[in-house]
Amino acid sequence: INHAQTLVIISGNLDEAFSVARDAAEADIDADIFHAISSKVTLMDVKNALLRKFRPEQVARFGNIHLIYPSLRKQDFQALINREIQRIQQETTARTGIDLTVDDSIARLIYRNGVFPAQGVRPVFSSITDILDVNLSNLLLQALTQAADKIVLSYDTPAKQIVAQVGEQQVKLAFEGRVDQIRASNQAAVTANISVHEAGHAVLYMVLFNLVPMQLQSRIANSYAGGFTFPHQIYRTKQTLLDMIKIFLAGGLAEEVVFGATEASIGRSHDREEATILAIDYMRRYGFDDGFQACYVLESHAHRMKKEITDTEVEQMIAAQVQLARALLLKHKLLLVDLAQQLSMTGKLEVSVIAALAKAHGLDVTIQNESYLHVPAYDQQLDSANLSIDNCP
C-alpha cells in the first residue's frame, strides 16, 4: 500500500507546555486570562515539553507542523452554553410540543458551576445535565399533566431556587450549584481576613506598577478558603524584582496593618517563599547586588560557590523590602481598607470597580488586557540615547 499521500494526525494533551494546566483555583480564574496565557505557547514550548517525554530523535519525527489550541475564551464558553440550551429547547418542542423559554440567569448559573477553563468543554456538558436536564424532566411531566404548552425557566440567585412558570402555575425548586456551594461555605470572618490579605497585594501592585490586577478574588471554589490577585506578565528587571518582593510581602503586612500583628494569619507562607526565591535570585543568580558579582547557583562541583555567605545580605534585603512595603500600605491605608471591605462583601471585584476605588483615593491606574506585558520603554530610551563616539567613556 502506498501511503505517500497519507496525512497522519497525532492528537493529544501536552500539559507540560501549558503552565496553567494544573492551576488549583482554575474554576475561579477568568477564562480570558487562561486563553491569553495559553495563546503564548509556541512551537519551541511544544518541542521542549516533548523532550521531557521522548528522546530527541523521536521528537524530530513529529516535525514542525503543530496545531496548538489555546484554552477557550469566556465568550466561547458562553456561546457553547447558549447553543446547548437552544438544542434542549428545540428538542423539547419537537418531542412534547411544549415551548421552553430559558432566562439568561440559567446560563449564568451553568457558567459559574460548569466552566473550568483548563479542562475544556466536558465539565460544561456535565453541568448542563445536572442543572437543566435533570430539573426539566420533572417540570415537563408536570406540564404534560396540566396540559400546559409553555415553560419559562429562570434562577433566583439570592433564594437559591430554580423558578419555573408552568402554564399558569409557578414552581420553585430549591437548587444550588455544586461549585456555588463550595464558594458559599467560606466563613465570613475567614473571607474578611483573606480580603485584607489580597487587598494588600492589589494595593501595592497598583502603586508600584500603576496597573489594576487582572482579577481580584477572596472567595474561591475550594475546600480550603483562599483567594488570589492575578497579575499581568511583568518583565523582570532589577527594580521589578524588588517591587515584586514587596508585593508578595504585602498580603501578610496588610493583615498586620488592619488587624494588628498578633492577629495576622499564616496565609503569608507561600508569599514568603516566593519573595525569598526572588531575593536569592536577585543576589545569587543575577548579580544585582554590588557586593556579590559571582554566580552562586552553579551546581557543578568545580564551579560551586558557598551560597551561605549571601544569607545575611538576603535576609537584610528582605527586611528592607518589608519596611518599604509597610510604609506604602500605611500611606494608602484608606484605599486598603476600602478595597478590602468591598472585596469581603462580594468575594470578587471587577477591574472597573477596582480602578474606580483607586481613583477615588487619588491613585491613577490603568486597565490592561490579559496579553499585556509590563516592560520598560527600552526602545524609546535607545532611540533617545546619545550614542556618539565622543560621548562614550
MIRO-733284 format. One record per residue (C-alpha): chain; x, y, z; residue in three letters. Coordinates in steps of 0.2 Angstrom, whole numbers, plus 2048, in hexadecimal, padded with zeros to 3 digits. Each point is the difference from the previous one (the first is absolute). Layout:
# residues N
+-------+-----+-----+-----+------+
| chain |   x |   y |   z | resn |
+-------+-----+-----+-----+------+
|     A |   X |   Y |   Z |  ala |
...
+-------+-----+-----+-----+------+
# end
This chain:
# residues 393
+-------+-----+-----+-----+------+
| chain |   x |   y |   z | resn |
+-------+-----+-----+-----+------+
|     A | 800 | 800 | 800 |  ile |
|     A | 807 | 811 | 7FB |  asn |
|     A | 7FE | 80D | 80E |  his |
|     A | 809 | 80E | 7F8 |  ala |
|     A | 7F1 | 80B | 800 |  gln |
|     A | 7FA | 7FA | 811 |  thr |
|     A | 7FE | 80E | 80D |  leu |
|     A | 803 | 7FA | 812 |  val |
|     A | 7F9 | 80A | 80E |  ile |
|     A | 806 | 7FD | 812 |  ile |
|     A | 7F5 | 808 | 80D |  ser |
|     A | 802 | 801 | 812 |  gly |
|     A | 802 | 80B | 810 |  asn |
|     A | 811 | 807 | 804 |  leu |
|     A | 7FE | 808 | 811 |  asp |
|     A | 812 | 803 | 802 |  glu |
|     A | 7FF | 80E | 7F3 |  ala |
|     A | 7F2 | 809 | 809 |  phe |
|     A | 805 | 807 | 810 |  ser |
|     A | 7EE | 803 | 806 |  val |
|     A | 7FB | 7EE | 7FC |  ala |
|     A | 7FF | 7FB | 813 |  arg |
|     A | 7FC | 810 | 808 |  asp |
|     A | 7F7 | 7FC | 810 |  ala |
|     A | 7F3 | 80F | 800 |  ala |
|     A | 7FC | 7FE | 7ED |  glu |
|     A | 7ED | 800 | 803 |  ala |
|     A | 802 | 812 | 806 |  asp |
|     A | 80D | 807 | 7F4 |  ile |
|     A | 7F9 | 809 | 7F1 |  asp |
|     A | 800 | 7F6 | 7F1 |  ala |
|     A | 807 | 80E | 7F6 |  asp |
|     A | 80F | 800 | 80A |  ile |
|     A | 803 | 7EE | 7FD |  phe |
|     A | 7FD | 803 | 7EE |  his |
|     A | 80D | 80E | 7FF |  ala |
|     A | 80D | 7F5 | 809 |  ile |
|     A | 7FD | 7F1 | 7F6 |  ser |
|     A | 800 | 80A | 7F0 |  ser |
|     A | 813 | 804 | 803 |  lys |
|     A | 805 | 7EE | 7FF |  val |
|     A | 80C | 7FE | 7F1 |  thr |
|     A | 807 | 7F2 | 7F5 |  leu |
|     A | 810 | 801 | 80C |  met |
|     A | 7F5 | 7FE | 80F |  asp |
|     A | 7F8 | 7F0 | 7F8 |  val |
|     A | 811 | 7F9 | 7FB |  lys |
|     A | 807 | 803 | 812 |  asn |
|     A | 7F1 | 7F8 | 808 |  ala |
|     A | 802 | 7F1 | 7F4 |  leu |
|     A | 812 | 7FE | 804 |  leu |
|     A | 7FB | 7FD | 812 |  arg |
|     A | 7F7 | 7F1 | 7FA |  lys |
|     A | 80A | 7F9 | 7F1 |  phe |
|     A | 811 | 7FF | 7F9 |  arg |
|     A | 806 | 80E | 7F4 |  pro |
|     A | 800 | 7F4 | 7F1 |  glu |
|     A | 7EE | 7FC | 804 |  gln |
|     A | 7FB | 812 | 802 |  val |
|     A | 807 | 804 | 7EF |  ala |
|     A | 7F4 | 7F3 | 7F8 |  arg |
|     A | 7F2 | 80B | 806 |  phe |
|     A | 806 | 80E | 7F4 |  gly |
|     A | 7FC | 812 | 802 |  asn |
|     A | 7EE | 801 | 7FB |  ile |
|     A | 7F7 | 801 | 810 |  his |
|     A | 7EE | 806 | 802 |  leu |
|     A | 800 | 808 | 811 |  ile |
|     A | 7EF | 803 | 808 |  tyr |
|     A | 7FE | 80D | 80E |  pro |
|     A | 7F3 | 7FE | 80D |  ser |
|     A | 7EF | 807 | 7FC |  leu |
|     A | 7FB | 812 | 804 |  arg |
|     A | 7F2 | 806 | 80B |  lys |
|     A | 7F5 | 804 | 7F0 |  gln |
|     A | 804 | 7EE | 7F9 |  asp |
|     A | 7F9 | 7F8 | 810 |  phe |
|     A | 7F1 | 80C | 800 |  gln |
|     A | 7FD | 7FC | 7EE |  ala |
|     A | 801 | 7ED | 803 |  leu |
|     A | 7F4 | 801 | 80F |  ile |
|     A | 7F4 | 80A | 7F6 |  asn |
|     A | 801 | 7F4 | 7F1 |  arg |
|     A | 7FC | 7F1 | 80C |  glu |
|     A | 7F1 | 809 | 808 |  ile |
|     A | 7F9 | 804 | 7EE |  gln |
|     A | 803 | 7ED | 7FC |  arg |
|     A | 7F6 | 7FB | 810 |  ile |
|     A | 7F2 | 80D | 7FB |  gln |
|     A | 7FE | 7F9 | 7EF |  gln |
|     A | 800 | 7EE | 805 |  glu |
|     A | 7F3 | 804 | 80E |  thr |
|     A | 7F5 | 808 | 7F3 |  thr |
|     A | 802 | 7F2 | 7F3 |  ala |
|     A | 7FD | 7F2 | 80D |  arg |
|     A | 7F2 | 808 | 80B |  thr |
|     A | 7FA | 80F | 7F7 |  gly |
|     A | 804 | 80A | 80F |  ile |
|     A | 808 | 811 | 7FD |  asp |
|     A | 80F | 802 | 80C |  leu |
|     A | 807 | 811 | 804 |  thr |
|     A | 810 | 801 | 80A |  val |
|     A | 805 | 810 | 808 |  asp |
|     A | 812 | 806 | 800 |  asp |
|     A | 802 | 7FD | 812 |  ser |
|     A | 800 | 7ED | 7FD |  ile |
|     A | 80E | 802 | 7F4 |  ala |
|     A | 80A | 80A | 80D |  arg |
|     A | 7FD | 7F3 | 80D |  leu |
|     A | 806 | 7F3 | 7F4 |  ile |
|     A | 810 | 80A | 7FC |  tyr |
|     A | 804 | 803 | 812 |  arg |
|     A | 7FF | 7EE | 804 |  asn |
|     A | 805 | 7F7 | 7F0 |  gly |
|     A | 80F | 80A | 7F9 |  val |
|     A | 811 | 7FA | 805 |  phe |
|     A | 80B | 809 | 7F3 |  pro |
|     A | 80E | 7F4 | 7FF |  ala |
|     A | 7F5 | 7F1 | 7FF |  gln |
|     A | 7F6 | 804 | 7F0 |  gly |
|     A | 7EE | 7FD | 7FC |  val |
|     A | 7FC | 7EF | 809 |  arg |
|     A | 7FD | 808 | 811 |  pro |
|     A | 7F4 | 80C | 7F8 |  val |
|     A | 7F6 | 7F2 | 7F8 |  phe |
|     A | 7FF | 7F7 | 811 |  ser |
|     A | 7FA | 810 | 808 |  ser |
|     A | 7F2 | 803 | 7F3 |  ile |
|     A | 7FA | 7EF | 804 |  thr |
|     A | 800 | 802 | 812 |  asp |
|     A | 7F8 | 812 | 800 |  ile |
|     A | 7F5 | 800 | 7F1 |  leu |
|     A | 7FC | 7EE | 7FA |  asp |
|     A | 7FD | 7F8 | 811 |  val |
|     A | 7F4 | 80E | 806 |  asn |
|     A | 7F7 | 802 | 7EF |  leu |
|     A | 7FB | 7ED | 800 |  ser |
|     A | 7F5 | 803 | 80F |  asn |
|     A | 7F9 | 810 | 7FA |  leu |
|     A | 7FB | 7F9 | 7EF |  leu |
|     A | 7F6 | 7F2 | 809 |  leu |
|     A | 7F7 | 80D | 80A |  gln |
|     A | 7FD | 80A | 7F0 |  ala |
|     A | 7F9 | 7F1 | 7F7 |  leu |
|     A | 7F5 | 7FC | 80E |  thr |
|     A | 7F9 | 811 | 801 |  gln |
|     A | 7FF | 801 | 7ED |  ala |
|     A | 80B | 810 | 801 |  ala |
|     A | 808 | 805 | 7EF |  asp |
|     A | 80E | 80B | 807 |  lys |
|     A | 80E | 800 | 80D |  ile |
|     A | 80A | 80F | 805 |  val |
|     A | 810 | 7FC | 80A |  leu |
|     A | 80A | 80D | 80A |  ser |
|     A | 80C | 7FF | 810 |  tyr |
|     A | 7FE | 80A | 80F |  asp |
|     A | 812 | 802 | 807 |  thr |
|     A | 7FC | 807 | 811 |  pro |
|     A | 7F2 | 7F3 | 804 |  ala |
|     A | 80B | 7F2 | 7F8 |  lys |
|     A | 7F0 | 7FA | 7F6 |  gln |
|     A | 7FC | 7FB | 7EE |  ile |
|     A | 7F0 | 80A | 7FC |  val |
|     A | 7F5 | 7F8 | 7F3 |  ala |
|     A | 7F0 | 807 | 7F9 |  gln |
|     A | 7F6 | 7F0 | 7FA |  val |
|     A | 7F1 | 806 | 7F7 |  gly |
|     A | 7F7 | 80B | 80D |  glu |
|     A | 809 | 7F8 | 80F |  gln |
|     A | 811 | 805 | 808 |  gln |
|     A | 80B | 7F3 | 806 |  val |
|     A | 80F | 803 | 80B |  lys |
|     A | 80E | 7F3 | 801 |  leu |
|     A | 80D | 802 | 80E |  ala |
|     A | 811 | 7FF | 7F6 |  phe |
|     A | 812 | 805 | 803 |  glu |
|     A | 80E | 7FD | 7F4 |  gly |
|     A | 80D | 7F4 | 806 |  arg |
|     A | 80E | 80C | 7FE |  val |
|     A | 7F5 | 80E | 808 |  asp |
|     A | 7FE | 7F6 | 80F |  gln |
|     A | 813 | 7FF | 803 |  ile |
|     A | 802 | 812 | 7FD |  arg |
|     A | 7F2 | 804 | 80C |  ala |
|     A | 808 | 7F5 | 80E |  ser |
|     A | 80D | 80C | 804 |  asn |
|     A | 7FD | 808 | 811 |  gln |
|     A | 7FE | 813 | 800 |  ala |
|     A | 80E | 803 | 80C |  ala |
|     A | 80C | 7F6 | 7F6 |  val |
|     A | 7FB | 809 | 7F0 |  thr |
|     A | 803 | 811 | 808 |  ala |
|     A | 811 | 7FA | 805 |  asn |
|     A | 804 | 7FA | 7EE |  ile |
|     A | 7F8 | 810 | 7F9 |  ser |
|     A | 80D | 80B | 80A |  val |
|     A | 80E | 7F5 | 7FB |  his |
|     A | 7FC | 801 | 7ED |  glu |
|     A | 7FC | 812 | 801 |  ala |
|     A | 812 | 803 | 807 |  gly |
|     A | 807 | 7F7 | 7F0 |  his |
|     A | 7F4 | 80A | 7F5 |  ala |
|     A | 804 | 811 | 808 |  val |
|     A | 813 | 7FE | 7FE |  leu |
|     A | 7FE | 7F9 | 7EE |  tyr |
|     A | 7F6 | 810 | 7FB |  met |
|     A | 80C | 80B | 809 |  val |
|     A | 810 | 7F9 | 7F9 |  leu |
|     A | 7FB | 7FB | 7EF |  phe |
|     A | 7F1 | 80C | 7FD |  asn |
|     A | 7F6 | 7F1 | 7FA |  leu |
|     A | 7EF | 7F9 | 806 |  val |
|     A | 802 | 7ED | 803 |  pro |
|     A | 7F8 | 7F5 | 7F3 |  met |
|     A | 7F5 | 7F8 | 80E |  gln |
|     A | 7FE | 802 | 812 |  leu |
|     A | 7F6 | 7F3 | 80A |  gln |
|     A | 7FF | 7FB | 813 |  ser |
|     A | 7F3 | 7F2 | 7FE |  arg |
|     A | 804 | 7F1 | 7F5 |  ile |
|     A | 7F9 | 7EF | 7FD |  ala |
|     A | 80C | 7F6 | 80B |  asn |
|     A | 7FE | 7F6 | 80F |  ser |
|     A | 80D | 80B | 808 |  tyr |
|     A | 7FC | 813 | 801 |  ala |
|     A | 80B | 80A | 7F5 |  gly |
|     A | 801 | 80E | 7F3 |  gly |
|     A | 80C | 807 | 7F3 |  phe |
|     A | 806 | 810 | 7F8 |  thr |
|     A | 804 | 7FC | 7EE |  phe |
|     A | 80E | 80B | 7F8 |  pro |
|     A | 805 | 804 | 7EF |  his |
|     A | 810 | 7F9 | 7F8 |  gln |
|     A | 80E | 80B | 808 |  ile |
|     A | 811 | 801 | 7F7 |  tyr |
|     A | 80D | 7FD | 80D |  arg |
|     A | 80C | 80D | 803 |  thr |
|     A | 80A | 805 | 810 |  lys |
|     A | 7F2 | 80C | 805 |  gln |
|     A | 7F2 | 7F5 | 7FC |  thr |
|     A | 807 | 7F2 | 80A |  leu |
|     A | 801 | 80B | 80F |  leu |
|     A | 7EE | 806 | 7FD |  asp |
|     A | 7FA | 7EE | 7FE |  met |
|     A | 808 | 7FC | 811 |  ile |
|     A | 7F6 | 80E | 808 |  lys |
|     A | 7F0 | 7FA | 7F8 |  ile |
|     A | 802 | 7EE | 806 |  phe |
|     A | 803 | 807 | 811 |  leu |
|     A | 7F2 | 80C | 800 |  ala |
|     A | 7F2 | 7F3 | 803 |  gly |
|     A | 806 | 7FB | 812 |  gly |
|     A | 806 | 812 | 804 |  leu |
|     A | 7EE | 806 | 7FB |  ala |
|     A | 7F9 | 7F5 | 80D |  glu |
|     A | 80C | 807 | 80D |  glu |
|     A | 7FB | 812 | 7FB |  val |
|     A | 7ED | 7FC | 801 |  val |
|     A | 7FF | 7F3 | 80E |  phe |
|     A | 810 | 802 | 80A |  gly |
|     A | 80F | 7F6 | 800 |  ala |
|     A | 7FA | 7F3 | 80C |  thr |
|     A | 7F0 | 7FC | 7F5 |  glu |
|     A | 80A | 7FE | 7F0 |  ala |
|     A | 7FD | 7EF | 7F8 |  ser |
|     A | 80B | 7F3 | 7F9 |  ile |
|     A | 7FA | 803 | 7EF |  gly |
|     A | 810 | 809 | 7FC |  arg |
|     A | 80A | 7F0 | 7FF |  ser |
|     A | 800 | 7FD | 7ED |  his |
|     A | 803 | 813 | 7FD |  asp |
|     A | 80F | 7FF | 80B |  arg |
|     A | 807 | 7F2 | 7F6 |  glu |
|     A | 7FE | 809 | 7F0 |  glu |
|     A | 807 | 810 | 807 |  ala |
|     A | 80F | 7F6 | 806 |  thr |
|     A | 803 | 7F8 | 7F0 |  ile |
|     A | 800 | 811 | 7F7 |  leu |
|     A | 80C | 807 | 80D |  ala |
|     A | 80C | 7F2 | 7FE |  ile |
|     A | 800 | 801 | 7ED |  asp |
|     A | 802 | 812 | 801 |  tyr |
|     A | 810 | 7FE | 809 |  met |
|     A | 807 | 7EF | 7FC |  arg |
|     A | 7FA | 7FD | 7EE |  arg |
|     A | 7FF | 812 | 7F8 |  tyr |
|     A | 80E | 809 | 809 |  gly |
|     A | 7F5 | 80F | 804 |  phe |
|     A | 809 | 803 | 810 |  asp |
|     A | 810 | 809 | 7FE |  asp |
|     A | 808 | 7F5 | 80E |  gly |
|     A | 7FD | 7EF | 7F8 |  phe |
|     A | 804 | 800 | 7ED |  gln |
|     A | 804 | 7ED | 7FE |  ala |
|     A | 7F2 | 7F4 | 7FC |  cys |
|     A | 7FC | 7F6 | 810 |  tyr |
|     A | 7F4 | 7F4 | 7F8 |  val |
|     A | 80C | 7F5 | 7F6 |  leu |
|     A | 7FE | 7EE | 805 |  glu |
|     A | 80F | 7F9 | 7F8 |  ser |
|     A | 80D | 7FB | 80E |  his |
|     A | 80E | 809 | 7F7 |  ala |
|     A | 7F7 | 810 | 7FF |  his |
|     A | 7F5 | 800 | 810 |  arg |
|     A | 800 | 80F | 80B |  met |
|     A | 7FC | 801 | 812 |  lys |
|     A | 7EE | 806 | 800 |  lys |
|     A | 7FF | 802 | 812 |  glu |
|     A | 80B | 810 | 800 |  ile |
|     A | 7F2 | 809 | 7F8 |  thr |
|     A | 7F3 | 7FB | 80D |  asp |
|     A | 802 | 80F | 80B |  thr |
|     A | 7FF | 80C | 7F2 |  glu |
|     A | 7F0 | 7F7 | 7F9 |  val |
|     A | 7F8 | 801 | 811 |  glu |
|     A | 805 | 813 | 801 |  gln |
|     A | 7F9 | 803 | 7EF |  met |
|     A | 7EF | 7F8 | 804 |  ile |
|     A | 7FF | 809 | 810 |  ala |
|     A | 803 | 811 | 7F7 |  ala |
|     A | 7F2 | 7FB | 7F3 |  gln |
|     A | 7F4 | 7FD | 80F |  val |
|     A | 803 | 811 | 807 |  gln |
|     A | 7FD | 808 | 7EF |  leu |
|     A | 7F1 | 7F6 | 7FD |  ala |
|     A | 7F8 | 804 | 811 |  arg |
|     A | 803 | 812 | 7FD |  ala |
|     A | 7F7 | 800 | 7F0 |  leu |
|     A | 7F1 | 7F6 | 807 |  leu |
|     A | 7FF | 80D | 80F |  leu |
|     A | 801 | 80E | 7F3 |  lys |
|     A | 7F1 | 7F8 | 7F6 |  his |
|     A | 7F7 | 7F9 | 80F |  lys |
|     A | 7EF | 808 | 7FC |  leu |
|     A | 801 | 7F8 | 7EF |  leu |
|     A | 805 | 7EF | 808 |  leu |
|     A | 7F2 | 800 | 80C |  val |
|     A | 7F3 | 806 | 7F3 |  asp |
|     A | 806 | 7F3 | 7F3 |  leu |
|     A | 800 | 7F2 | 80D |  ala |
|     A | 7EE | 804 | 806 |  gln |
|     A | 7F9 | 800 | 7EF |  gln |
|     A | 809 | 7F0 | 7FC |  leu |
|     A | 7FA | 7F8 | 810 |  ser |
|     A | 7EE | 804 | 7FB |  met |
|     A | 800 | 7F9 | 7EF |  thr |
|     A | 80F | 7F3 | 800 |  gly |
|     A | 805 | 807 | 7EF |  lys |
|     A | 803 | 811 | 7F8 |  leu |
|     A | 800 | 805 | 7EE |  glu |
|     A | 80E | 80A | 7F9 |  val |
|     A | 7F5 | 80F | 7FD |  ser |
|     A | 7FB | 801 | 812 |  val |
|     A | 812 | 7FE | 806 |  ile |
|     A | 805 | 80E | 7F5 |  ala |
|     A | 7F2 | 80B | 806 |  ala |
|     A | 805 | 7FD | 812 |  leu |
|     A | 812 | 804 | 7FD |  ala |
|     A | 7FB | 810 | 7F7 |  lys |
|     A | 7F5 | 805 | 80E |  ala |
|     A | 80F | 7FF | 80C |  his |
|     A | 80C | 80A | 7F4 |  gly |
|     A | 808 | 7F2 | 7F7 |  leu |
|     A | 800 | 800 | 7EE |  asp |
|     A | 802 | 7EF | 7F8 |  val |
|     A | 7FD | 7F8 | 7EF |  thr |
|     A | 7F6 | 7F1 | 7FB |  ile |
|     A | 809 | 7F4 | 7F4 |  gln |
|     A | 7FB | 7F0 | 7F7 |  asn |
|     A | 806 | 7EF | 804 |  glu |
|     A | 80D | 800 | 7F2 |  ser |
|     A | 809 | 810 | 807 |  tyr |
|     A | 812 | 7FF | 804 |  leu |
|     A | 807 | 80D | 80D |  his |
|     A | 811 | 804 | 7F9 |  val |
|     A | 80B | 810 | 801 |  pro |
|     A | 800 | 80B | 7F0 |  ala |
|     A | 811 | 7F9 | 7FB |  tyr |
|     A | 7FC | 805 | 7EE |  asp |
|     A | 7FC | 812 | 804 |  gln |
|     A | 80F | 801 | 80B |  gln |
|     A | 80C | 7F9 | 7F3 |  leu |
|     A | 7F9 | 80C | 7F2 |  asp |
|     A | 803 | 80F | 80C |  ser |
|     A | 811 | 7FA | 806 |  ala |
|     A | 80F | 80A | 7FA |  asn |
|     A | 80B | 7F2 | 7FA |  leu |
|     A | 80D | 80A | 7F7 |  ser |
|     A | 812 | 7FB | 802 |  ile |
|     A | 805 | 811 | 808 |  asp |
|     A | 7F4 | 7FC | 80E |  asn |
|     A | 806 | 7EE | 803 |  cys |
|     A | 80B | 7FE | 810 |  pro |
+-------+-----+-----+-----+------+
# end
